[in-house]
Structure formats: structure tokens, C-alpha cells
């Protein structure tokens, strides 16, 4: 299914799209759609609604805010508690209350990972060079 949308563009942006369409010898509307597709980072439909909204709203954050999110880490005390609860579960001594805490911490970690991934995807779509896996590991070992 396709939809039609009327958008008001500045002269400068319109001329840029026109030039791009001429260079690639494609219709203006096709170039505009391709450009929008490259900038819109999708959010999965099966996420909790609040997290979907948060990830979608990240598209309006500044690059600096996105870099902060991309570099964020889980609280060390929560990581230690998570590891302890995992050990207890593997040892068969995890209480129902401990399982509830483990589930909560897992959900927090998953949400953090999704925020970081969304931040990196948005930064990439804005033309930023992302750190390599080795650079990320080095940053992690310093924190």
C-alpha cells in the first residue's frame, strides 16, 4: 500500500532534490522517497508501546544526545545483582522474588540495548562514522 503526502519544502531543499534527481536520472518523487527511506530508522511493532514511542522520538534528538545514549552503560550495581541472580538460578536457589528481579533487570538491559542500537542507527543515517567493535570494547574496558 502506498500513501500520498504533500510536503512544503524550502527553495534550497527543493533545488537540492531536483539536482539529485537530475544527476541520477530518476523522477523527483522517487528521489524524495529514497531520501526519506534512508533517514527513517524503523522501530519494531512487537515492542512495548512506551518503548516504541521512546525509540521513535529519538529521531528528534540532537547528535550529542544520541552519542550519549549510544555510550551509556547499565549501572554497575545492577549488573552485579543480575550476575548474582543468574548464578542463583543456575544453582537452583533463585526465589520467586529473585526471579521477578531477574526479569526486571533483563527487561532494563534489553531496553538499554535497543536504545543504544537505535541511537547508533540514527547517527549512521545522519552520516556519522560509527566506532568499530574493537573501539567499543576498548571504551567498555575503560569504564
N, CA, C and O atoms as a DFTB+ gen file, in Angstrom:
572 C
 N C O
     1  1       0.846      -1.174       0.000
     2  2       0.000       0.000       0.000
     3  2       0.890       1.235       0.000
     4  3       1.912       1.273       0.684
     5  1       0.506       2.219      -0.751
     6  2       1.230       3.486      -0.768
     7  2       0.287       4.604      -0.374
     8  3      -0.933       4.482      -0.488
     9  1       0.867       5.687       0.088
    10  2       0.097       6.861       0.504
    11  2       0.692       8.083      -0.164
    12  3       1.874       8.113      -0.508
    13  1      -0.133       9.071      -0.339
    14  2       0.312      10.323      -0.915
    15  2       0.434      11.350       0.207
    16  3      -0.379      11.377       1.130
    17  1       1.465      12.197       0.113
    18  2       1.711      13.193       1.144
    19  2       2.165      14.480       0.474
    20  3       3.026      14.457      -0.406
    21  1       1.597      15.585       0.882
    22  2       2.026      16.878       0.368
    23  2       2.922      17.516       1.414
    24  3       2.536      17.646       2.576
    25  1       4.123      17.914       0.999
    26  2       5.107      18.483       1.911
    27  2       5.570      19.821       1.356
    28  3       5.818      19.947       0.156
    29  1       5.686      20.810       2.217
    30  2       6.203      22.118       1.818
    31  2       7.697      22.146       2.089
    32  3       8.133      21.944       3.222
    33  1       8.482      22.397       1.048
    34  2       9.934      22.422       1.158
    35  2      10.464      23.824       0.903
    36  3       9.864      24.603       0.162
    37  1      11.588      24.134       1.520
    38  2      12.248      25.407       1.215
    39  2      12.772      25.332      -0.219
    40  3      12.972      24.245      -0.760
    41  1      12.991      26.493      -0.823
    42  2      13.546      26.519      -2.182
    43  2      14.874      25.780      -2.239
    44  3      15.140      25.026      -3.175
    45  1      15.692      26.002      -1.239
    46  2      17.018      25.372      -1.205
    47  2      16.913      23.846      -1.211
    48  3      17.589      23.182      -1.997
    49  1      16.078      23.294      -0.348
    50  2      15.926      21.840      -0.279
    51  2      15.310      21.289      -1.559
    52  3      15.719      20.236      -2.049
    53  1      14.333      21.998      -2.094
    54  2      13.704      21.558      -3.347
    55  2      14.728      21.510      -4.480
    56  3      14.762      20.548      -5.247
    57  1      15.557      22.539      -4.584
    58  2      16.578      22.575      -5.634
    59  2      17.599      21.445      -5.448
    60  3      18.053      20.847      -6.423
    61  1      17.953      21.159      -4.200
    62  2      18.885      20.057      -3.940
    63  2      18.291      18.726      -4.406
    64  3      18.975      17.931      -5.050
    65  1      17.036      18.488      -4.085
    66  2      16.379      17.254      -4.527
    67  2      16.278      17.208      -6.051
    68  3      16.488      16.161      -6.662
    69  1      15.956      18.342      -6.655
    70  2      15.876      18.406      -8.120
    71  2      17.218      18.072      -8.764
    72  3      17.285      17.294      -9.716
    73  1      18.280      18.666      -8.236
    74  2      19.621      18.389      -8.773
    75  2      19.978      16.916      -8.616
    76  3      20.523      16.294      -9.528
    77  1      19.665      16.373      -7.450
    78  2      19.963      14.966      -7.214
    79  2      19.189      14.087      -8.200
    80  3      19.736      13.121      -8.732
    81  1      17.937      14.417      -8.440
    82  2      17.122      13.651      -9.395
    83  2      17.709      13.731     -10.799
    84  3      17.724      12.740     -11.530
    85  1      18.190      14.911     -11.173
    86  2      18.796      15.062     -12.497
    87  2      20.084      14.251     -12.608
    88  3      20.327      13.604     -13.628
    89  1      20.898      14.283     -11.575
    90  2      22.180      13.566     -11.592
    91  2      21.968      12.063     -11.743
    92  3      22.679      11.410     -12.507
    93  1      20.998      11.514     -11.022
    94  2      20.771      10.063     -11.087
    95  2      19.745       9.695     -12.151
    96  3      19.444       8.517     -12.346
    97  1      19.210      10.698     -12.840
    98  2      18.235      10.484     -13.913
    99  2      17.018       9.687     -13.434
   100  3      16.604       8.713     -14.063
   101  1      16.459      10.127     -12.307
   102  2      15.282       9.487     -11.724
   103  2      14.232      10.570     -11.453
   104  3      14.580      11.742     -11.316
   105  1      12.965      10.193     -11.374
   106  2      11.915      11.176     -11.063
   107  2      12.129      11.796      -9.677
   108  3      12.633      11.147      -8.761
   109  1      11.740      13.049      -9.552
   110  2      11.910      13.783      -8.295
   111  2      11.240      13.067      -7.123
   112  3      11.838      12.950      -6.054
   113  1      10.012      12.589      -7.305
   114  2       9.313      11.946      -6.190
   115  2      10.030      10.671      -5.758
   116  3      10.028      10.340      -4.572
   117  1      10.650       9.942      -6.708
   118  2      11.398       8.727      -6.358
   119  2      12.630       9.078      -5.522
   120  3      12.944       8.386      -4.554
   121  1      13.317      10.142      -5.894
   122  2      14.487      10.588      -5.140
   123  2      14.069      11.042      -3.744
   124  3      14.758      10.752      -2.765
   125  1      12.952      11.747      -3.648
   126  2      12.470      12.201      -2.343
   127  2      12.122      11.006      -1.450
   128  3      12.478      10.998      -0.271
   129  1      11.436      10.002      -1.990
   130  2      11.067       8.813      -1.212
   131  2      12.319       8.053      -0.785
   132  3      12.425       7.631       0.367
   133  1      13.263       7.877      -1.699
   134  2      14.505       7.165      -1.377
   135  2      15.263       7.893      -0.270
   136  3      15.811       7.266       0.637
   137  1      15.288       9.214      -0.353
   138  2      15.963      10.008       0.678
   139  2      15.285       9.827       2.027
   140  3      15.963       9.636       3.036
   141  1      13.965       9.883       2.061
   142  2      13.242       9.685       3.322
   143  2      13.464       8.281       3.876
   144  3      13.663       8.108       5.079
   145  1      13.429       7.284       3.000
   146  2      13.642       5.906       3.456
   147  2      15.006       5.736       4.104
   148  3      15.153       4.972       5.058
   149  1      15.999       6.442       3.593
   150  2      17.344       6.305       4.155
   151  2      17.475       7.002       5.507
   152  3      18.400       6.712       6.265
   153  1      16.559       7.915       5.811
   154  2      16.641       8.671       7.057
   155  2      15.742       8.128       8.166
   156  3      15.988       8.385       9.344
   157  1      14.723       7.393       7.802
   158  2      13.781       6.893       8.801
   159  2      14.271       5.535       9.295
   160  3      14.384       4.582       8.524
   161  1      14.555       5.467      10.581
   162  2      15.015       4.223      11.187
   163  2      13.791       3.542      11.788
   164  3      13.149       4.098      12.679
   165  1      13.460       2.343      11.309
   166  2      12.240       1.688      11.765
   167  2      12.314       1.227      13.218
   168  3      13.392       0.971      13.755
   169  1      11.147       1.130      13.834
   170  2      11.003       0.616      15.193
   171  2      10.091      -0.596      15.112
   172  3       9.026      -0.534      14.498
   173  1      10.500      -1.694      15.726
   174  2       9.730      -2.936      15.674
   175  2       8.348      -2.764      16.312
   176  3       8.198      -2.078      17.323
   177  1       7.342      -3.401      15.701
   178  2       5.962      -3.302      16.179
   179  2       5.687      -4.142      17.419
   180  3       4.707      -3.891      18.121
   181  1       6.531      -5.139      17.707
   182  2       6.231      -6.042      18.814
   183  2       6.841      -5.600      20.143
   184  3       6.826      -6.358      21.113
   185  1       7.374      -4.390      20.194
   186  2       7.915      -3.853      21.442
   187  2       6.791      -3.246      22.275
   188  3       5.742      -2.886      21.740
   189  1       7.011      -3.131      23.595
   190  2       6.010      -2.444      24.419
   191  2       5.764      -1.026      23.890
   192  3       6.706      -0.358      23.463
   193  1       4.527      -0.567      23.913
   194  2       4.196       0.756      23.344
   195  2       5.062       1.900      23.878
   196  3       5.458       2.777      23.111
   197  1       5.359       1.906      25.168
   198  2       6.165       3.000      25.728
   199  2       7.570       2.991      25.129
   200  3       8.123       4.050      24.831
   201  1       8.145       1.813      24.953
   202  2       9.479       1.715      24.370
   203  2       9.446       2.082      22.886
   204  3      10.366       2.731      22.388
   205  1       8.392       1.671      22.179
   206  2       8.229       2.064      20.775
   207  2       8.218       3.584      20.644
   208  3       8.887       4.150      19.779
   209  1       7.450       4.232      21.511
   210  2       7.350       5.696      21.475
   211  2       8.690       6.345      21.766
   212  3       9.077       7.312      21.110
   213  1       9.402       5.808      22.758
   214  2      10.700       6.360      23.123
   215  2      11.697       6.229      21.968
   216  3      12.416       7.177      21.652
   217  1      11.736       5.056      21.346
   218  2      12.671       4.833      20.245
   219  2      12.326       5.703      19.039
   220  3      13.221       6.221      18.370
   221  1      11.051       5.863      18.762
   222  2      10.619       6.707      17.647
   223  2      10.975       8.169      17.907
   224  3      11.423       8.874      17.003
   225  1      10.774       8.621      19.142
   226  2      11.059      10.017      19.489
   227  2      12.545      10.334      19.425
   228  3      12.925      11.500      19.309
   229  1      13.389       9.313      19.498
   230  2      14.828       9.547      19.453
   231  2      15.263      10.192      18.137
   232  3      16.319      10.823      18.085
   233  1      14.480      10.048      17.089
   234  2      14.813      10.649      15.797
   235  2      14.892      12.177      15.890
   236  3      15.498      12.815      15.030
   237  1      14.294      12.761      16.913
   238  2      14.277      14.209      17.062
   239  2      15.336      14.715      18.032
   240  3      15.401      15.912      18.310
   241  1      16.165      13.812      18.547
   242  2      17.233      14.213      19.457
   243  2      18.429      14.740      18.673
   244  3      18.613      14.428      17.497
   245  1      19.224      15.537      19.348
   246  2      20.454      16.054      18.733
   247  2      21.472      14.925      18.615
   248  3      21.354      13.891      19.272
   249  1      22.461      15.141      17.776
   250  2      23.531      14.157      17.640
   251  2      24.237      13.940      18.974
   252  3      24.564      12.807      19.328
   253  1      24.473      15.017      19.713
   254  2      25.144      14.883      21.013
   255  2      24.346      13.993      21.961
   256  3      24.913      13.148      22.654
   257  1      23.027      14.186      21.987
   258  2      22.181      13.349      22.850
   259  2      22.229      11.889      22.404
   260  3      22.256      10.983      23.237
   261  1      22.239      11.663      21.101
   262  2      22.318      10.290      20.588
   263  2      23.654       9.641      20.933
   264  3      23.693       8.460      21.277
   265  1      24.752      10.398      20.846
   266  2      26.061       9.847      21.219
   267  2      26.076       9.483      22.706
   268  3      26.679       8.484      23.097
   269  1      25.411      10.296      23.532
   270  2      25.330       9.978      24.970
   271  2      24.585       8.669      25.188
   272  3      25.022       7.827      25.973
   273  1      23.465       8.496      24.500
   274  2      22.690       7.260      24.633
   275  2      23.508       6.081      24.126
   276  3      23.541       5.025      24.758
   277  1      24.170       6.259      22.986
   278  2      24.966       5.180      22.395
   279  2      26.086       4.736      23.340
   280  3      26.453       3.561      23.358
   281  1      26.618       5.654      24.109
   282  2      27.713       5.334      25.014
   283  2      27.282       4.954      26.413
   284  3      28.127       4.710      27.274
   285  1      25.986       4.900      26.657
   286  2      25.509       4.611      28.011
   287  2      25.718       3.145      28.375
   288  3      25.744       2.265      27.515
   289  1      25.863       2.915      29.660
   290  2      26.042       1.558      30.185
   291  2      25.095       1.356      31.357
   292  3      24.626       2.311      31.975
   293  1      24.831       0.102      31.642
   294  2      23.954      -0.229      32.768
   295  2      24.712       0.034      34.071
   296  3      25.926      -0.156      34.139
   297  1      24.008       0.459      35.071
   298  2      24.546       0.694      36.401
   299  2      25.288      -0.553      36.886
   300  3      24.765      -1.664      36.804
   301  1      26.520      -0.360      37.394
   302  2      27.363      -1.497      37.803
   303  2      26.726      -2.321      38.918
   304  3      26.893      -3.540      38.954
   305  1      26.003      -1.675      39.821
   306  2      25.340      -2.421      40.897
   307  2      24.253      -3.332      40.328
   308  3      24.072      -4.458      40.789
   309  1      23.538      -2.836      39.326
   310  2      22.502      -3.660      38.686
   311  2      23.121      -4.828      37.932
   312  3      22.577      -5.932      37.933
   313  1      24.260      -4.584      37.287
   314  2      24.954      -5.664      36.585
   315  2      25.395      -6.734      37.579
   316  3      25.247      -7.928      37.316
   317  1      25.936      -6.309      38.718
   318  2      26.373      -7.259      39.747
   319  2      25.184      -8.052      40.284
   320  3      25.281      -9.266      40.463
   321  1      24.066      -7.379      40.542
   322  2      22.869      -8.067      41.026
   323  2      22.359      -9.051      39.982
   324  3      21.969     -10.169      40.317
   325  1      22.361      -8.643      38.730
   326  2      21.929      -9.512      37.636
   327  2      22.788     -10.784      37.595
   328  3      22.265     -11.894      37.495
   329  1      24.097     -10.604      37.673
   330  2      25.010     -11.755      37.659
   331  2      24.765     -12.677      38.850
   332  3      24.768     -13.899      38.703
   333  1      24.554     -12.094      40.022
   334  2      24.273     -12.877      41.226
   335  2      22.985     -13.677      41.061
   336  3      22.941     -14.862      41.389
   337  1      21.950     -13.037      40.558
   338  2      20.665     -13.718      40.365
   339  2      20.774     -14.828      39.321
   340  3      20.169     -15.889      39.471
   341  1      21.546     -14.579      38.267
   342  2      21.773     -15.627      37.269
   343  2      22.474     -16.838      37.888
   344  3      22.110     -17.984      37.625
   345  1      23.488     -16.563      38.717
   346  2      24.198     -17.653      39.403
   347  2      23.245     -18.446      40.288
   348  3      23.293     -19.675      40.320
   349  1      22.387     -17.743      40.999
   350  2      21.428     -18.428      41.867
   351  2      20.437     -19.265      41.065
   352  3      20.064     -20.367      41.469
   353  1      20.017     -18.727      39.924
   354  2      19.085     -19.503      39.093
   355  2      19.768     -20.766      38.582
   356  3      19.180     -21.847      38.598
   357  1      21.002     -20.627      38.133
   358  2      21.740     -21.799      37.644
   359  2      21.995     -22.801      38.757
   360  3      22.054     -24.005      38.510
   361  1      22.149     -22.308      39.987
   362  2      22.359     -23.190      41.137
   363  2      21.074     -23.739      41.726
   364  3      21.106     -24.544      42.658
   365  1      19.935     -23.303      41.181
   366  2      18.648     -23.799      41.649
   367  2      18.152     -23.168      42.939
   368  3      17.233     -23.690      43.570
   369  1      18.756     -22.036      43.344
   370  2      18.352     -21.424      44.607
   371  2      17.687     -20.053      44.433
   372  3      17.640     -19.256      45.370
   373  1      17.181     -19.791      43.242
   374  2      16.554     -18.491      42.982
   375  2      15.110     -18.516      43.465
   376  3      14.335     -19.388      43.070
   377  1      14.752     -17.571      44.311
   378  2      13.385     -17.465      44.828
   379  2      12.485     -16.822      43.778
   380  3      12.982     -16.231      42.818
   381  1      11.165     -16.930      43.948
   382  2      10.261     -16.233      43.025
   383  2      10.510     -14.721      43.012
   384  3      10.429     -14.087      41.961
   385  1      10.810     -14.150      44.176
   386  2      11.116     -12.714      44.224
   387  2      12.404     -12.422      43.439
   388  3      12.488     -11.421      42.728
   389  1      13.396     -13.295      43.573
   390  2      14.640     -13.143      42.823
   391  2      14.398     -13.258      41.324
   392  3      15.008     -12.535      40.537
   393  1      13.500     -14.174      40.923
   394  2      13.171     -14.326      39.502
   395  2      12.503     -13.063      38.971
   396  3      12.758     -12.645      37.842
   397  1      11.644     -12.455      39.793
   398  2      10.993     -11.202      39.388
   399  2      12.039     -10.104      39.183
   400  3      11.961      -9.337      38.224
   401  1      13.022     -10.032      40.093
   402  2      14.100      -9.052      39.949
   403  2      14.922      -9.335      38.696
   404  3      15.283      -8.420      37.955
   405  1      15.212     -10.610      38.472
   406  2      15.981     -11.000      37.294
   407  2      15.247     -10.597      36.011
   408  3      15.855     -10.080      35.074
   409  1      13.944     -10.839      35.983
   410  2      13.140     -10.457      34.813
   411  2      13.158      -8.949      34.598
   412  3      13.279      -8.481      33.466
   413  1      13.038      -8.190      35.682
   414  2      13.057      -6.727      35.594
   415  2      14.403      -6.234      35.064
   416  3      14.466      -5.375      34.184
   417  1      15.474      -6.795      35.617
   418  2      16.808      -6.377      35.174
   419  2      17.058      -6.763      33.718
   420  3      17.697      -6.014      32.980
   421  1      16.562      -7.922      33.303
   422  2      16.704      -8.353      31.907
   423  2      15.963      -7.389      30.984
   424  3      16.477      -7.008      29.932
   425  1      14.754      -6.997      31.383
   426  2      13.982      -6.045      30.577
   427  2      14.694      -4.699      30.482
   428  3      14.707      -4.072      29.423
   429  1      15.287      -4.255      31.593
   430  2      16.041      -2.997      31.578
   431  2      17.251      -3.094      30.653
   432  3      17.538      -2.169      29.893
   433  1      17.952      -4.216      30.726
   434  2      19.128      -4.409      29.868
   435  2      18.726      -4.465      28.397
   436  3      19.397      -3.887      27.542
   437  1      17.630      -5.160      28.106
   438  2      17.150      -5.232      26.724
   439  2      16.762      -3.849      26.199
   440  3      17.084      -3.495      25.065
   441  1      16.068      -3.072      27.033
   442  2      15.651      -1.727      26.623
   443  2      16.871      -0.838      26.390
   444  3      16.893      -0.050      25.444
   445  1      17.882      -0.962      27.245
   446  2      19.106      -0.190      27.060
   447  2      19.782      -0.557      25.748
   448  3      20.235       0.316      25.008
   449  1      19.846      -1.858      25.463
   450  2      20.460      -2.313      24.217
   451  2      19.706      -1.758      23.006
   452  3      20.325      -1.341      22.028
   453  1      18.378      -1.754      23.070
   454  2      17.581      -1.231      21.960
   455  2      17.771       0.276      21.801
   456  3      17.838       0.775      20.678
   457  1      17.858       1.004      22.914
   458  2      18.109       2.447      22.835
   459  2      19.462       2.720      22.183
   460  3      19.583       3.585      21.316
   461  1      20.471       1.975      22.610
   462  2      21.813       2.148      22.049
   463  2      21.815       1.831      20.550
   464  3      22.387       2.574      19.753
   465  1      21.170       0.723      20.176
   466  2      21.108       0.342      18.760
   467  2      20.387       1.410      17.937
   468  3      20.819       1.747      16.835
   469  1      19.297       1.937      18.474
   470  2      18.548       2.982      17.771
   471  2      19.401       4.241      17.636
   472  3      19.404       4.882      16.585
   473  1      20.123       4.593      18.696
   474  2      20.979       5.774      18.639
   475  2      22.053       5.599      17.562
   476  3      22.290       6.507      16.765
   477  1      22.698       4.435      17.540
   478  2      23.718       4.193      16.516
   479  2      23.112       4.206      15.110
   480  3      23.710       4.752      14.183
   481  1      21.943       3.613      14.949
   482  2      21.302       3.599      13.627
   483  2      20.976       5.016      13.169
   484  3      21.169       5.351      12.000
   485  1      20.488       5.838      14.071
   486  2      20.175       7.227      13.715
   487  2      21.442       8.008      13.389
   488  3      21.472       8.778      12.429
   489  1      22.479       7.811      14.183
   490  2      23.742       8.504      13.913
   491  2      24.305       8.088      12.561
   492  3      24.803       8.926      11.809
   493  1      24.229       6.805      12.254
   494  2      24.695       6.306      10.957
   495  2      23.891       6.942       9.823
   496  3      24.455       7.347       8.807
   497  1      22.553       7.030      10.006
   498  2      21.708       7.613       8.957
   499  2      21.989       9.102       8.762
   500  3      21.685       9.667       7.712
   501  1      22.579       9.739       9.796
   502  2      22.936      11.157       9.690
   503  2      24.354      11.356       9.169
   504  3      24.864      12.476       9.139
   505  1      24.982      10.265       8.763
   506  2      26.288      10.356       8.129
   507  2      27.478      10.235       9.064
   508  3      28.613      10.457       8.641
   509  1      27.251       9.891      10.309
   510  2      28.368       9.743      11.245
   511  2      29.070       8.402      11.056
   512  3      28.449       7.406      10.685
   513  1      30.360       8.397      11.314
   514  2      31.144       7.167      11.290
   515  2      31.011       6.526      12.669
   516  3      31.269       7.169      13.687
   517  1      30.612       5.267      12.697
   518  2      30.412       4.575      13.964
   519  2      31.699       3.905      14.408
   520  3      32.535       3.544      13.581
   521  1      31.859       3.737      15.722
   522  2      33.067       3.072      16.210
   523  2      33.077       1.600      15.806
   524  3      32.027       0.977      15.642
   525  1      34.276       1.062      15.651
   526  2      34.415      -0.362      15.350
   527  2      34.161      -1.162      16.620
   528  3      34.112      -0.602      17.714
   529  1      34.004      -2.460      16.473
   530  2      33.808      -3.332      17.623
   531  2      35.002      -3.246      18.566
   532  3      34.825      -3.235      19.784
   533  1      36.209      -3.184      18.024
   534  2      37.406      -3.053      18.864
   535  2      37.400      -1.736      19.642
   536  3      37.779      -1.704      20.812
   537  1      36.975      -0.664      19.000
   538  2      36.897       0.628      19.687
   539  2      35.856       0.585      20.802
   540  3      36.072       1.144      21.877
   541  1      34.730      -0.074      20.547
   542  2      33.702      -0.193      21.582
   543  2      34.210      -1.019      22.758
   544  3      33.951      -0.679      23.913
   545  1      34.928      -2.096      22.476
   546  2      35.484      -2.926      23.562
   547  2      36.476      -2.122      24.385
   548  3      36.493      -2.221      25.611
   549  1      37.303      -1.327      23.717
   550  2      38.286      -0.508      24.428
   551  2      37.595       0.515      25.326
   552  3      38.033       0.748      26.453
   553  1      36.517       1.126      24.831
   554  2      35.755       2.083      25.636
   555  2      35.145       1.394      26.857
   556  3      35.130       1.942      27.959
   557  1      34.647       0.184      26.632
   558  2      33.993      -0.576      27.702
   559  2      34.992      -0.938      28.793
   560  3      34.659      -0.883      29.977
   561  1      36.211      -1.309      28.412
   562  2      37.199      -1.718      29.400
   563  2      37.688      -0.530      30.217
   564  3      38.176      -0.707      31.333
   565  1      37.562       0.688      29.672
   566  2      37.989       1.888      30.405
   567  2      36.920       2.349      31.396
   568  3      37.223       3.100      32.323
   569  1      35.667       1.906      31.208
   570  2      34.622       2.394      32.119
   571  2      34.412       1.474      33.289
   572  3      33.569       1.744      34.144
